[in-house]
Amino acid sequence: MTHRRLPTAANYPVPTPANGQDPRFTHGLLFDIARRIEDAGFPPITTGHDLVRLMETLYVFCYSEDR
């Protein structure tokens, strides 16, 4: 993505996989995002509750069509 011009069409949400599972949506992805948030200066995500909230938020961003 360039900073000069943002696209006008949204790429998200993507369709939910027919079987309900997406091999791209992994714990590794979740931990990478958690680490990136911490690297940006936010407090570390150290509790299960915070990881669940991050996972739910990421899932809604990726797949939710209720916008």
DSSP file (Angstrom, degrees, kcal/mol; ACC not computed):
  #  RESIDUE AA STRUCTURE BP1 BP2  ACC     N-H-->O    O-->H-N    N-H-->O    O-->H-N    TCO  KAPPA ALPHA  PHI   PSI    X-CA   Y-CA   Z-CA
    1    1 A M              0   0    0      0, 0.0     2,-0.2     0, 0.0     5,-0.1   0.000 360.0 360.0 360.0 133.7    0.0    0.0    0.0
    2    2 A T        -     0   0    0      3,-0.4     3,-0.0     1,-0.1     0, 0.0  -0.640 360.0-137.1 -97.3 159.7    1.3    3.4   -0.9
    3    3 A H  S    S+     0   0    0     -2,-0.2     3,-0.2     1,-0.2    -1,-0.1   0.577  93.3  74.8 -89.1 -10.7    0.8    6.6    1.1
    4    4 A R  S    S+     0   0    0      1,-0.3     2,-0.4     0, 0.0    -1,-0.2   0.927 111.8   3.5 -68.6 -44.6    0.1    8.7   -2.0
    5    5 A R        -     0   0    0     -3,-0.0    -3,-0.4     0, 0.0    -1,-0.3  -0.982  66.7-143.0-147.4 129.7   -3.3    7.4   -2.7
    6    6 A L        -     0   0    0     -2,-0.4    -3,-0.1    -3,-0.2     2,-0.0  -0.718  33.0-107.2 -90.2 142.5   -5.5    4.9   -0.8
    7    7 A P        -     0   0    0      0, 0.0    -1,-0.1     0, 0.0     0, 0.0  -0.336  18.0-145.0 -65.1 150.6   -7.7    2.5   -2.8
    8    8 A T  S    S+     0   0    0      2,-0.1     2,-0.4    -2,-0.0    -2,-0.0   0.750  78.7  74.6 -89.6 -25.3  -11.4    3.3   -2.7
    9    9 A A  S    S-     0   0    0      1,-0.0     2,-0.2     2,-0.0     0, 0.0  -0.745  82.6-126.9 -91.4 133.9  -12.6   -0.3   -2.8
   10   10 A A        -     0   0    0     -2,-0.4    -2,-0.1     1,-0.1    -1,-0.0  -0.557  12.2-161.6 -78.7 140.5  -12.3   -2.2    0.5
   11   11 A N        +     0   0    0     -2,-0.2    -1,-0.1     3,-0.0    -2,-0.0   0.549  57.7 109.5 -92.6 -11.6  -10.5   -5.6    0.4
   12   12 A Y        +     0   0    0      2,-0.1     2,-0.1    53,-0.0    50,-0.1  -0.931  47.9  42.9-124.6 147.2  -12.1   -6.7    3.7
   13   13 A P  S    S-     0   0    0      0, 0.0    50,-0.3     0, 0.0    49,-0.2   0.483  73.4-159.4 -78.5 157.5  -14.0   -8.5    4.8
   14   14 A V        -     0   0    0     48,-3.4    -2,-0.1    -2,-0.1    -3,-0.0  -0.662  35.4 -82.3 -95.2 159.1  -13.1  -11.6    2.8
   15   15 A P        -     0   0    0      0, 0.0    -1,-0.1     0, 0.0    49,-0.1  -0.345  45.7-113.3 -61.9 140.1  -15.6  -14.4    2.5
   16   16 A T        -     0   0    0     47,-0.2     5,-0.1     1,-0.1    47,-0.0  -0.574  42.3-100.9 -69.3 132.8  -15.7  -16.9    5.4
   17   17 A P    >   -     0   0    0      0, 0.0     3,-1.8     0, 0.0    -1,-0.1  -0.237  26.8-120.3 -56.7 144.9  -14.4  -20.2    4.2
   18   18 A A  T 3  S+     0   0    0      1,-0.3    -2,-0.1     2,-0.1     0, 0.0   0.848 114.7  45.9 -57.0 -37.4  -17.1  -22.8    3.5
   19   19 A N  T 3  S-     0   0    0      2,-0.3    -1,-0.3     1,-0.0     3,-0.1   0.459 114.9-116.4 -87.4   0.6  -15.8  -25.2    6.1
   20   20 A G  S <  S+     0   0    0     -3,-1.8     2,-0.4     1,-0.2    -2,-0.1   0.461  83.7 100.5  82.8   0.2  -15.4  -22.4    8.6
   21   21 A Q        -     0   0    0     -5,-0.1    -2,-0.3     3,-0.0    -1,-0.2  -0.971  49.2-168.6-125.5 135.2  -11.6  -22.8    8.8
   22   22 A D    >   -     0   0    0     -2,-0.4     3,-1.7     3,-0.2    -6,-0.0  -0.978  16.3-149.9-120.8 117.8   -9.0  -20.6    7.1
   23   23 A P  T 3  S+     0   0    0      0, 0.0    -1,-0.1     0, 0.0     3,-0.0   0.673  97.1  61.4 -63.7 -14.5   -5.4  -22.0    7.2
   24   24 A R  T 3  S+     0   0    0      1,-0.2     2,-1.4     2,-0.0     5,-0.1   0.736  86.0  78.4 -80.1 -22.6   -4.1  -18.4    7.2
   25   25 A F  S <  S+     0   0    0     -3,-1.7     2,-0.2     4,-0.1    -3,-0.2  -0.675  72.2 148.3 -90.1  86.9   -5.8  -17.5   10.5
   26   26 A T     >  -     0   0    0     -2,-1.4     4,-2.0     1,-0.1     5,-0.1  -0.651  65.7-108.3-119.0 169.3   -3.4  -19.2   12.8
   27   27 A H  H  > S+     0   0    0     -2,-0.2     4,-2.9     1,-0.2     5,-0.2   0.856 120.4  59.6 -63.4 -34.3   -2.0  -18.7   16.3
   28   28 A G  H  > S+     0   0    0      2,-0.2     4,-2.4     1,-0.2    -1,-0.2   0.913 104.5  48.3 -60.1 -42.9    1.3  -17.6   14.6
   29   29 A L  H  > S+     0   0    0      2,-0.2     4,-2.3     1,-0.2    -1,-0.2   0.932 112.0  49.6 -61.0 -46.2   -0.6  -14.8   12.9
   30   30 A L  H  X S+     0   0    0     -4,-2.0     4,-2.4     1,-0.2    -2,-0.2   0.920 112.6  46.2 -60.1 -45.9   -2.2  -13.8   16.2
   31   31 A F  H  X S+     0   0    0     -4,-2.9     4,-2.5     2,-0.2    -1,-0.2   0.864 110.2  54.2 -67.7 -35.7    1.2  -13.8   18.0
   32   32 A D  H  X S+     0   0    0     -4,-2.4     4,-2.2    -5,-0.2    -1,-0.2   0.920 111.1  45.3 -62.5 -42.9    2.9  -11.9   15.2
   33   33 A I  H  X S+     0   0    0     -4,-2.3     4,-2.4     2,-0.2    -2,-0.2   0.908 111.9  51.8 -67.2 -41.7    0.2   -9.2   15.5
   34   34 A A  H  X S+     0   0    0     -4,-2.4     4,-2.0     1,-0.2    -2,-0.2   0.914 111.3  47.7 -59.9 -42.6    0.5   -9.1   19.3
   35   35 A R  H  X S+     0   0    0     -4,-2.5     4,-2.7     1,-0.2    -1,-0.2   0.890 110.2  52.2 -65.8 -39.3    4.3   -8.7   19.0
   36   36 A R  H  X S+     0   0    0     -4,-2.2     4,-1.3     2,-0.2    -2,-0.2   0.889 107.8  51.8 -64.7 -39.3    3.8   -5.9   16.4
   37   37 A I  H  <>S+     0   0    0     -4,-2.4     5,-1.7     1,-0.2     3,-0.3   0.923 111.9  46.5 -61.4 -44.5    1.4   -4.1   18.7
   38   38 A E  H ><5S+     0   0    0     -4,-2.0     3,-2.0     1,-0.2    -2,-0.2   0.907 108.2  55.6 -64.6 -41.6    4.0   -4.3   21.5
   39   39 A D  H 3<5S+     0   0    0     -4,-2.7    -1,-0.2     1,-0.3    -2,-0.2   0.779 100.1  61.3 -61.9 -25.9    6.8   -3.2   19.1
   40   40 A A  T 3<5S-     0   0    0     -4,-1.3    -1,-0.3    -3,-0.3    -2,-0.2   0.482 129.3 -94.9 -80.3  -2.1    4.7   -0.1   18.4
   41   41 A G  T < 5S+     0   0    0     -3,-2.0    -3,-0.2     1,-0.4    -2,-0.1   0.460  82.7 130.4 105.9   1.8    5.0    0.9   22.1
   42   42 A F      < -     0   0    0     -5,-1.7    -1,-0.4     1,-0.1     3,-0.1  -0.484  70.0 -84.7 -81.9 159.9    1.7   -0.5   23.5
   43   43 A P        -     0   0    0      0, 0.0    -1,-0.1     0, 0.0    -6,-0.0  -0.286  56.8 -93.4 -60.5 148.9    1.8   -2.7   26.6
   44   44 A P        -     0   0    0      0, 0.0     2,-0.9     0, 0.0    -9,-0.1  -0.298  30.1-121.7 -63.8 147.8    2.6   -6.4   25.9
   45   45 A I        +     0   0    0    -11,-0.2    -7,-0.1     1,-0.2   -11,-0.0  -0.818  51.2 151.0 -90.9 105.2   -0.3   -8.8   25.5
   46   46 A T        +     0   0    0     -2,-0.9     2,-0.3     5,-0.0    -1,-0.2   0.505  40.9  76.0-119.1  -8.1    0.3  -11.2   28.3
   47   47 A T  S  > S-     0   0    0      1,-0.1     4,-2.0     0, 0.0     5,-0.2  -0.778  74.6-127.0-110.2 153.8   -3.0  -12.6   29.4
   48   48 A G  H  > S+     0   0    0     -2,-0.3     4,-2.6     1,-0.2     5,-0.2   0.866 110.9  58.8 -59.5 -37.3   -5.3  -15.2   27.7
   49   49 A H  H  > S+     0   0    0      1,-0.2     4,-2.2     2,-0.2    -1,-0.2   0.916 106.3  47.0 -61.0 -43.7   -8.1  -12.7   27.9
   50   50 A D  H  > S+     0   0    0      2,-0.2     4,-2.4     1,-0.2    -1,-0.2   0.892 111.7  51.0 -66.2 -39.0   -6.2  -10.1   25.9
   51   51 A L  H  X S+     0   0    0     -4,-2.0     4,-2.6     2,-0.2    -2,-0.2   0.902 109.9  49.9 -64.8 -40.0   -5.3  -12.7   23.3
   52   52 A V  H  X S+     0   0    0     -4,-2.6     4,-2.7     2,-0.2     5,-0.2   0.925 111.1  49.1 -63.5 -44.0   -8.9  -13.9   23.0
   53   53 A R  H  X S+     0   0    0     -4,-2.2     4,-2.4     2,-0.2    -2,-0.2   0.906 112.1  48.5 -62.7 -41.2  -10.0  -10.3   22.5
   54   54 A L  H  X S+     0   0    0     -4,-2.4     4,-2.6     2,-0.2    -2,-0.2   0.920 112.0  49.5 -63.6 -43.6   -7.3   -9.7   19.8
   55   55 A M  H  X S+     0   0    0     -4,-2.6     4,-2.5     2,-0.2    -2,-0.2   0.920 112.1  47.6 -61.8 -45.0   -8.3  -12.9   18.1
   56   56 A E  H  X S+     0   0    0     -4,-2.7     4,-2.4     2,-0.2    -1,-0.2   0.910 113.1  48.5 -63.3 -42.5  -12.0  -12.0   18.1
   57   57 A T  H  X S+     0   0    0     -4,-2.4     4,-2.3    -5,-0.2    -2,-0.2   0.915 112.4  48.0 -64.9 -43.3  -11.3   -8.5   16.8
   58   58 A L  H  X S+     0   0    0     -4,-2.6     4,-2.6     2,-0.2    -2,-0.2   0.900 111.0  51.4 -63.9 -41.3   -9.0   -9.8   14.0
   59   59 A Y  H  X>S+     0   0    0     -4,-2.5     4,-2.9     2,-0.2     5,-0.6   0.927 110.2  48.8 -62.0 -45.1  -11.7  -12.3   13.0
   60   60 A V  H  X5S+     0   0    0     -4,-2.4     4,-1.7     1,-0.2    -2,-0.2   0.921 112.1  49.4 -61.4 -43.6  -14.3   -9.6   12.8
   61   61 A F  H  <5S+     0   0    0     -4,-2.3    -2,-0.2     1,-0.2    -1,-0.2   0.928 117.5  40.5 -60.3 -45.3  -12.1   -7.5   10.7
   62   62 A C  H  <5S+     0   0    0     -4,-2.6   -48,-3.4   -49,-0.2    -2,-0.2   0.884 134.8  10.2 -72.8 -39.6  -11.2  -10.3    8.3
   63   63 A Y  H  <5S+     0   0    0     -4,-2.9   -47,-0.2   -50,-0.3    -3,-0.2   0.651  87.8 112.9-121.3 -19.3  -14.6  -12.0    7.9
   64   64 A S     << -     0   0    0     -4,-1.7    -4,-0.0    -5,-0.6     3,-0.0  -0.379  33.4-176.3 -69.2 132.2  -17.5  -10.0    9.4
   65   65 A E        +     0   0    0     -2,-0.1     2,-1.5     1,-0.1    -1,-0.1   0.297  57.2 102.4-105.7   7.1  -20.0   -8.6    6.9
   66   66 A D              0   0    0      1,-0.2    -1,-0.1    -6,-0.1    -2,-0.1  -0.604 360.0 360.0 -90.5  75.3  -22.0   -6.8    9.5
   67   67 A R              0   0    0     -2,-1.5    -1,-0.2    -3,-0.0    -2,-0.0   0.357 360.0 360.0-122.3 360.0  -20.7   -3.3    8.8
